[in-house]
Amino acid sequence: MEGPKIKNMEEFAAASGISRPTVSKYFHDMNSVRASTRRKIEEALEQYDYRPNIYAINQNRRLTKNIGIVVPYLADPFFAEIARNIERRCLDRGFWPILFSSHGEPTLENDILDSLRSLKPAGVLLAPLGRASDKGVIAKFCNDVPTVLFDSNVEGVGKAFIGSDNSQSISLIVEYLCRTGEPPCFFEMPPINPNANKRRNAYIQAMERLGHPPHVIHVKGEGWGFEEVGYREGIRMIKSRELSTNTVLCSNDRLAIGVLAAAYGEGLRVGRGGGCALRIAGHDDHPFSRFTCPPLTTVAQDYASISDRSVETLFDVIENGGPTEKRVDTLFEGKLVMRESA
């Protein structure tokens, strides 16, 4: 028979006949109480259907079990996948992840960092907006709270940076495209984070090293609606015959998805086979890129390694205080993913 509704830990302790300090000790670490006590508490939890306020419990600790996760745009499937991996790893280690999205807005990013301070997190995993971020605000926050940056770097800020080696990955796909067909143009919108600039520069360097003139196509657009920009500007690019070759390398997969739709709308067949007018490639291995039509050739970022290393580095900072001497940067190489679009 279901027991009375329990509102807080004091009521739960009284109802279960277990002292409040013992109940609190159990919720901090269930292995810190005797097995017989643990069974009694868990039976009472089942009987009274009580679930403690984890946030409140954490706020009463000197070192909470809260881990803040901040991404620039959660609707982007890349960040959704990275955040999912990080959340899972935090939970596996007994920490409580709290996820925020700054929605591409610098003011909101600053507000999130202020809110995180009040939650007293054990640490924070931060993917900053990058170019639009207030570096002074981020630097001050990182001085106050153990913070590891991932994906988008802010030089000299935080305990560590974990990301992708854009120079290696762009060079890899440029070499492939040149080897298998006409050299690629590079399609980009105004950069919103440092990765975009690094990819453009890596494209230029790779093309010059291979003896081909670089051709960067800068298109208009702002915000995080990359597919819409790729579609709109892709149509304009095709109609104006702006392409110097039949191969387009987009700065990221979301732009490439828009260009694929533009090619379809203009009646151009995309791929390598007979009758194909255009090859299109991207970067990131966006979770949906293998389901486009045709499936998108790209470079896969190492989602698992970036997530694992980010979390493990933060736990090292929290538990051992390291790295202490200087900030540690770790870059993971990308992997070429050959599909029908190129």
C-alpha positions in Angstrom: 0.0 0.0 0.0 1.3 3.4 -1.0 2.5 5.5 2.0 1.9 9.2 2.6 3.5 11.7 0.2 7.0 12.8 1.5 8.0 16.4 0.8 11.6 16.5 2.0 14.5 14.6 3.5 13.4 15.4 7.1 10.0 13.8 6.6 11.5 10.8 4.8 13.9 10.2 7.7 11.1 10.4 10.3 8.8 8.1 8.2 11.6 5.5 7.6 12.9 5.5 11.1 16.4 6.3 10.0 18.3 9.3 11.3 18.6 12.4 9.1 22.4 12.3 9.1 22.4 8.7 7.9 19.9 9.4 5.2 21.9 12.4 4.1 25.1 10.3 4.1 23.3 7.7 1.9 22.3 10.3 -0.7 25.8 11.7 -0.8 27.3 8.2 -1.3 25.2 5.1 -1.0 28.3 3.0 -0.4 29.1 5.0 2.7 26.4 3.3 4.8 26.1 -0.4 5.9 24.5 -2.8 3.5 21.6 -3.4 5.9 21.0 0.3 6.3 21.2 0.8 2.5 18.5 -1.9 2.0 16.3 -0.3 4.6 16.6 3.1 3.0 15.9 1.7 -0.5 12.8 -0.2 0.7 11.6 3.1 2.3 12.2 4.9 -1.0 10.1 2.4 -2.8 7.4 2.5 -0.2 7.1 6.3 -0.1 8.0 7.0 -3.7 10.4 9.7 -2.5 13.0 11.3 -4.7 15.3 13.8 -3.2 16.1 17.2 -4.7 19.5 16.5 -6.1 20.2 20.2 -6.7 19.5 21.0 -3.1 21.7 18.2 -1.8 24.5 19.4 -4.0 24.2 23.0 -2.9 24.8 21.9 0.7 28.2 20.4 -0.1 31.5 22.3 -0.2 32.2 20.4 -3.5 29.0 19.7 -5.4 28.4 16.9 -7.8 27.0 19.3 -10.4 28.8 19.5 -13.8 27.8 22.4 -16.0 27.7 21.8 -19.8 27.4 24.8 -22.0 27.0 24.6 -25.8 26.4 27.5 -28.3 23.4 26.0 -30.1 21.8 22.8 -28.9 19.5 22.5 -32.0 22.7 21.8 -34.0 22.9 18.0 -34.1 26.7 18.1 -33.7 26.4 19.8 -30.3 23.4 17.6 -29.3 25.5 14.5 -29.9 28.5 15.8 -28.1 26.3 16.9 -25.2 24.6 13.5 -25.0 28.0 11.7 -24.8 29.2 14.1 -22.1 26.1 13.8 -20.1 26.3 10.0 -20.2 29.9 10.0 -19.0 29.2 12.4 -16.2 26.3 10.3 -15.0 28.5 7.2 -15.1 31.0 8.9 -12.8 28.3 9.8 -10.3 28.1 13.5 -11.3 24.9 15.4 -12.2 25.1 17.2 -15.6 23.3 20.5 -16.1 23.0 21.4 -19.8 22.7 25.0 -21.1 22.5 26.4 -24.7 23.5 30.0 -25.3 21.5 30.0 -28.6 24.2 31.9 -30.3 23.7 35.0 -28.1 26.7 36.5 -26.2 24.5 38.1 -23.5 22.8 34.7 -22.8 26.2 33.0 -22.7 27.3 35.5 -20.0 24.0 35.0 -18.1 24.5 31.2 -18.1 27.9 31.6 -16.6 26.5 33.8 -13.9 23.8 31.2 -13.2 26.3 28.4 -13.0 28.2 30.2 -10.3 25.1 30.1 -8.1 24.9 26.3 -8.6 28.4 25.9 -7.2 29.4 23.3 -9.9 32.3 21.0 -9.3 33.4 22.0 -12.8 32.2 23.1 -16.2 32.6 21.9 -19.8 32.2 24.9 -22.0 31.9 25.2 -25.8 32.0 29.0 -26.2 30.5 30.9 -29.0 34.0 31.9 -30.0 34.3 35.1 -31.9 31.1 36.6 -30.3 32.1 35.6 -26.8 33.1 38.1 -24.2 36.6 36.8 -23.5 36.9 38.8 -20.3 33.8 37.3 -18.8 34.9 33.8 -19.8 38.4 34.3 -18.5 37.0 35.5 -15.1 34.6 32.6 -14.9 37.4 30.1 -15.7 39.5 31.6 -12.9 36.7 31.1 -10.4 35.4 27.7 -11.6 37.3 24.7 -12.9 36.6 24.8 -16.6 37.6 22.8 -19.7 36.8 24.2 -23.1 35.8 22.0 -26.0 35.1 22.4 -29.7 35.7 26.2 -29.9 38.9 27.6 -28.5 39.4 30.8 -26.6 43.2 31.2 -26.4 44.7 31.1 -22.9 41.4 30.5 -21.1 40.4 27.5 -19.0 42.4 24.5 -17.7 42.4 22.8 -21.1 41.0 22.8 -24.6 39.8 19.6 -26.4 38.8 19.8 -30.1 39.5 18.7 -33.6 42.6 19.2 -35.7 41.0 21.3 -38.5 44.3 21.6 -40.4 44.7 17.8 -40.6 41.0 17.1 -41.4 40.6 19.8 -44.1 44.0 18.8 -45.7 42.7 15.2 -45.7 39.5 15.9 -47.7 41.2 18.4 -50.0 43.8 15.8 -51.0 41.0 13.3 -51.6 38.9 15.6 -53.7 41.9 16.6 -55.8 42.9 13.0 -56.3 39.5 11.8 -57.4 38.3 14.8 -59.6 38.5 18.5 -60.1 40.0 20.6 -57.2 37.4 22.0 -54.9 36.1 25.5 -54.3 35.6 26.3 -50.6 32.1 27.5 -49.7 31.7 29.5 -46.4 29.5 32.0 -44.7 30.9 34.7 -42.3 32.7 32.7 -39.5 30.9 32.5 -36.2 33.7 30.6 -34.3 37.4 30.0 -34.7 36.9 26.6 -36.4 35.6 28.3 -39.6 38.7 30.5 -40.0 41.0 27.5 -39.3 39.2 25.4 -42.0 39.4 28.2 -44.6 43.1 28.7 -43.9 43.8 25.0 -44.0 42.0 24.7 -47.4 44.1 27.5 -48.8 47.3 25.9 -47.6 46.4 22.5 -48.8 45.4 23.8 -52.3 48.7 25.8 -52.6 50.7 22.8 -51.5 49.1 20.6 -54.2 49.7 23.3 -56.8 46.1 24.4 -57.3 44.8 28.0 -57.0 42.4 28.3 -54.0 38.9 29.6 -54.7 37.0 30.7 -51.6 33.3 31.5 -52.1 32.2 33.9 -49.3 28.4 34.0 -49.1 26.1 36.2 -47.0 24.5 34.9 -43.9 24.4 35.2 -40.1 23.3 33.2 -37.1 23.0 29.4 -36.9 20.6 28.7 -39.8 23.4 27.1 -41.9 21.1 24.9 -44.0 19.0 28.0 -45.1 22.2 29.9 -46.0 23.6 27.0 -47.9 20.3 26.6 -49.8 19.8 30.2 -50.6 23.3 31.1 -51.5 23.9 27.7 -53.2 21.1 28.6 -55.7 22.6 32.0 -56.3 26.0 30.5 -56.8 24.7 28.0 -59.3 22.7 30.5 -61.3 25.5 33.0 -61.4 27.9 30.3 -62.5 30.3 31.3 -59.8 31.9 27.9 -59.6 35.4 27.5 -61.1 35.2 23.7 -60.9 32.5 21.1 -60.5 33.6 20.3 -56.8 32.4 22.2 -53.7 33.9 21.7 -50.2 31.6 23.3 -47.6 33.0 24.6 -44.3 30.6 22.3 -42.4 28.0 19.6 -43.2 25.0 21.8 -42.4 26.0 24.2 -45.1 26.6 21.3 -47.4 23.1 19.9 -46.8 21.7 23.3 -47.9 23.9 23.2 -51.1 22.7 19.7 -51.8 19.1 20.9 -51.7 20.0 23.9 -53.9 21.6 21.5 -56.5 18.4 19.4 -56.5 16.3 22.5 -56.9 18.3 23.6 -59.9 18.1 20.1 -61.5 21.8 19.3 -61.0 22.7 15.7 -60.3 25.3 15.4 -57.5 27.9 12.6 -57.3 30.8 11.0 -59.1 29.0 8.8 -61.6 28.0 9.4 -65.2 25.6 12.3 -65.7 26.7 14.0 -62.4 27.2 17.7 -62.7 28.5 18.5 -59.2 30.4 17.0 -56.3 29.7 18.3 -52.8 31.5 17.5 -49.6 31.4 18.8 -46.0 33.0 18.6 -42.7 32.0 17.1 -39.3 30.1 13.9 -40.1 26.8 15.5 -39.0 24.5 12.8 -37.6 22.2 13.3 -40.5 24.9 13.4 -43.3 24.6 9.7 -44.2 20.9 10.2 -44.8 21.0 13.0 -47.3 20.4 12.4 -51.0 22.9 11.5 -52.1 24.7 10.6 -48.8 27.3 13.3 -48.0 31.1 12.8 -48.3 32.7 14.4 -45.2 35.3 14.3 -42.5 34.2 12.7 -39.3 35.1 14.5 -36.1 36.0 12.0 -33.3 32.9 12.6 -31.2 33.7 9.9 -28.7 37.3 10.9 -28.1 36.4 14.6 -27.7 33.7 13.7 -25.2 35.8 11.3 -23.3 38.9 13.4 -23.1 36.9 16.5 -22.1 35.2 14.7 -19.2 38.3 12.9 -18.0 40.3 16.1 -18.1 37.7 18.0 -16.1 37.6 15.1 -13.5 41.4 15.2 -13.3 41.1 19.0 -12.5 38.3 18.4 -9.9 39.9 15.5 -8.2 43.6 16.0 -8.5 44.0 19.7 -9.3 45.7 19.1 -12.7 46.8 20.3 -15.1 48.4 23.0 -13.0 51.5 24.4 -14.8 49.9 25.4 -18.1 46.8 24.9 -20.1 46.8 21.6 -22.1 45.4 21.5 -25.6 44.4 18.2 -27.2 43.4 17.9 -30.9 42.0 14.8 -32.4 42.4 13.9 -36.1 39.4 13.6 -38.4 38.6 10.5 -40.5 37.6 10.7 -44.2 34.1 9.4 -44.8 33.6 8.7 -48.6 29.9 8.6 -49.7 28.1 9.1 -52.9 28.0 13.0 -53.0 31.7 13.1 -53.9 
